[in-house]
Amino acid sequence: MSTHSRMVAVAASAVIAAVALAGCSSSNDQLSEQYGSGTTQNYISGDGAVTEVAADERAAPVDFTTKDSDGDTISSKDLRGKVVVLNFWYAGCPPCRAEAKYLNQVHDEHADDDVAFIGVNVRDEEGTAAAFERTFDVQYPTVLDARDGAMQLALSGQIAPNAVPATIVLDKQGRVAARVLGAVDGPSILQTLVGDELDGKAS
């Protein structure tokens, strides 16, 4: 393995470990260490806080190319022009199970719009993730990010997930527009975040 490959593998492992350690915890937990150089400091894992970024303050577009659990390529460049919802989860996380119906609801409402949902599983292998998707009737693709951390690494230096579950909304240019840190506890917040980006209402 080359030096570059080893560095990428180590970085990916560090990101995966950071998110996994932060996962499924409550607001009473200790502050988790932030990874990369993300902009959110001293967060409390999974507290349900919503962070929105004004359009004129957004960082560079997120860049990623990976494969979903069916082997199909998912590329940030191919998603330009769409509002993208990235949901970070794993099957053994109770809040992830609780929020699944709300994610499905918002996904279905925007089935005919320029909106793409991508599940990012940070811990499980294919069989476990697939069982979750069958149980909760998840109709959008899932990336098994425990393999290389590609999706999590793509957000390093941005407003990163930092907890599981976490949901990040990318605008039509591929920039981070908003993040829900913790479970989506109803459809209304996500509906508003996605709708504002679709309609160009984000300030």
N, C-alpha and C positions, 0 to 999 in steps of 0.2 A: 504494500500500500504506500502511495506517495505521501510526502509531507503534507501537501495540500489536502489530500483525501483524509488523512488522519485528523487535520485541524477541523475540517467540516464535520467529521464524525463526532469529535469531542464537543464541538459547539452544539450540534444537534442533540446530543445526549444531555448536555447541561440545560438546554431549553426545555426538553421533555421532562426532566427531573424537576425543574422549577415549577412548571405548571401542575405536575402531578402532586407535588407536595402542597401546593396551594389549594388543591381541589376539594370540592364539597365541604367547605368549612364555613363556620358561622362568623358573625361580626364580633364574637367574643374571642376569637382566636388571636394569637399573636400576629403581628405584622409579618408578612412574608417578604422574602428578599426579592427585589425586582431584578429581572434579567435583562441583558442587553443594555441599551441606553434609552429605553422607553421613556415617555414623557410623564407618566403617572407615578409619582413618588409616594411611598408610605401608604400603599393601599391596604385595605382590610379585605381579606378574601371573601368573595361571594356575598357582599353586603347589599346587592341589588341596586347599587348606585348607577345612574345613567350619566355618561359623559358625552356631551355634544361638542363638535368642533365647528366654529364658524367657517364658512366657505373660504374666506380670505386668509385663514390661518392654518389650513390643512397642509400636511406634509406631502412629499412626493408620492405618486401612486405606488401601491403595494405590487411587488413583482413576484410571481410564483408560477411554476409549471410542475404538475404532479399528476398522479393517476388516482382515479376513484376505485372503490372496491370491486367494480366490474372490469377494471383494466382500461377504462377510457381516460384519455388525457384531459385534464382541466388546466387551463392557462388563463392567467390574469389578462393577457392581451386579447384573448378571444372573448372575454367578458366585458371589455370596454363598451360603453354605451348602455350598460345595464346597471341597476342598483343591485349590489351583491350582499347577501346576508350570510355571514360565516358564524355557525354555531359550534362551539367547542364543548365536547361532551365525552362521557364514557358510560358503559352500561351499568356499572355498579354504583352510580351516583344518584341518590334519591331525587335531588332537585332536577337532574336531567330528565328523569322519568316524568316528574310532575309538569315540566314545562313543554313536553313533547306535543301535547294537544294544541297548545297555543301557537307553537311554531307551525304545525300542520295547518291550522286555521288561516294564519296570515299567508302562508305559502299558497294555499288553495285560492284565497281571495285575489291573489296577483298572478294566477296561472296564465292569464292572457296579456300580462304587462311585461315590460322590460325589467324583470326582477329575477334573479337567480339565487337559490338557496343552496348552500353547501354545508353539510355536516362535517366536522373535523373531529374524529375520534382520537384522543390523545393517549389511549392506554391499551385498547383491546386488540386482539387478533380478529381475523375475518369472521369466524364462526360466531363469536360472542357479539360482535357488532351487528351481524346479520340477524341474529335472534332478536335483538332490541328493535331493529327496524321492522321486522315482521310483527312483533307484539304491538308496536305503537303506530304501525301503518305509515312509516316515513317514506315519502314518495320522491324525495330529492336525493342526489348523490352524496356519498360519504367518502371522505379521504381517511385512510388509516395512517394517521400521522405519527404513531409510535415507531414506525419503521425508520423514518429519517428526519422527522421534525420539520419538513419543508414548509408547511403552512405557518407553524409557530415562528420559525426563523425569518419568514418573510415579513413578519410584524415586529421583529426586533428593531428597536429604534423608533417605533411608532407607538400608538396607544395600544398596548399589547393585551392579550387575554388575561394573564396574571391570576386566573382562577378558573375553576370548572364547576358549573357551567359558566360560559361567557358568550355573548353574542356581539359581533362587530358588524356594522353596516358600512359598506364602501359606496361612495358616490359613483356616478356614471363615468368619472375619470379614473376610478380605481383608488381613490384616496379615502383614508379613514374619516368617516363623517360622524360616527357615534359608536358608543359601546355600552352594553348593559353588563355590568360586572356582577354575576350571580344569576339566579333563575329569572326567566321571563315569567312573571306571576299573573299574567293576563295578556290578552291580545292588544290592548289599546296602545300601550307604549310603542311596541314594535310597529303597529299599524301607522302610528304617527310618524315615526322615524323614517320608515320606508316611503310613506306617502309624501312627506316633505321633500325627499330627494327626487322622487318621480316628478313632482310638480314644480320643482325648482324653488321651493319656498324656504329652503335652509338659508339662514342669514350668514 
